[in-house]
């Protein structure tokens, strides 16, 4: 049995795991991102913690890392991730490879998650599939003909930054009207705050309105919440329509913190899709929720490592 290390980097926490070649996680550990320090110290801390995590008698032979983009995958380093202070320009592939004496592969986190869902989750058996994460941000991983589409600089799948509303809200990426500004968890929160006075449920809620409150208001029958979710679902359906017409996928798997509400978001997307995708291509595609839940990041990083 082959074993590998997995690291899923996030703005608030870093998850580490030892996984086997079937994707099973045999040891896991979660560390607050801030505890790992800055710059080179991060590499020492990651290597130390992976060694400490390794069960006796097991010898992992590769490391897979999923990280928020943008990345320089060819050089195996991060660029300027907006929510990871101290990680700028971090050469994680070479740095960890020097310390652990094994190959290290860095991938965009959405790409890693796509690999995880494809090999161990809701994408299993589909040679043409797209994984879309709808969370604080929006990203995608693309699988075609049974292989990953990475693009010339390995940044393919930036679905969150296709323009879904020209002239809309300025995005942190520098563009205006990105899908992420219309349909992410951050967008749902912004739209709810903008319309707080129009909704009795929002007005009565004492605290910042975030995506979970929007769905809670929707469950309670609030019409403003319904309009906000419909709008986000419509913009997602439009983007999925592009994917269907361009890639003719067998499956679109939707995961991420916001999509965890399931049918409340997926049903309005399914209803809107006939407006944006060609009927024949749409009829050969199924839209499903992700299967791996909170483990998708490390499971994906295991899948990344197994490709080394
Ligand atoms: Zn953007």
Boltz pocket constraint, residues with backbone or C-beta under 6 A from the ligand:
constraints:
  - pocket:
      binder: B
      contacts: [[A, 160], [A, 161], [A, 171], [A, 172], [A, 173], [A, 174], [A, 175], [A, 178], [A, 180]]
      max_distance: 6.0
